[in-house]
Amino acid sequence: MDSKPLSQLLRLLELVKAQPFTTLDARSLSIMNCAQRISELRKQGHPIDTTYTIQTDEHGHAHRVALYVWNPQQKRQAELWQ
């Protein structure tokens, strides 16, 4: 799987449009700096909301992680950055 930032952006954009996902879910797709990639997508104008949830990792440890959700009703993110 390609780990270049552009490839990661495209994978995240596909994923968030299809379903909500967490930081741990993104890591399973070899996206280690998910928050940075989400920030870049928001700067491009993509309407992505963030909430927080508890998710257990593969070792049984609970973590507070970001949950990213596609929200087309949200004000365009690019406008918020100006």
N, C-alpha and C positions, 0 to 999 in steps of 0.2 A: 504494500500500500504506500502511495506517495506521501511523503511527509512535508513537502514544500507548502508554504503558507497559502498560495493560491489554490492548490488542490484541497487543502484543509478547509478553506472558505467555501468551496463548492460543495464538499461533502456535508459541512454543517448546514448550509443553506437548504440543501435537499432534505436533510434530516429534520430540521426545525419546521419546515413546511409540511412534512408528513406526520410528525408527532412530537409531543413534548419530550425533552431528554435532559439528562443531568450531566454534570461534569464527569462523573464516573462512566457514564455511557459513552461520552466523547473519547475518553481515554481508551476504551475498547476499540475505537476506530483509529488509534494512533494519533490522536489530537491531544497533545499534552498541555497546551496553553489555550484552553478553550475560552477563557474570559477575554483574552486579547483578540482572538478571532471574532468573537461575538461583538466586541467593541468596533472592530473594523466593519463588520456587516451593518451595524447600526449607523455608522458614519456614512455608509453608502445609501442609507434611507430605509433599510429593512426593519419592519415593525416587530421587534422581538422583546417580549417582556421577560423579566427575571423574578422568580420567587425562590424560596428556600425550602428544602425538605430534608429529611433524614433518610439516608440510604446505606445499606450494609454492603461492604465490599466482599471480594471473593475469600477473604480471610475471616469473615464474620464480624468485622469491626464496623460500628455505626459511625457515619460521618454526616455533618451538616453540609449539604452541597447545593449548588445553584441548580434550579430547574428552569430551563429556557422554553418559552412558549411563543409560537407565531400568533400575532394579534393584529389582523388587518384593520381593526377598528381604531387602533392607536394612532395618535398624531405621528406623522412621518418623522422618524428619528433624525434624519438629516437636518430638519428644521431646528431641532433642539440643539444642534452643535454649532449653529451660526451665532 
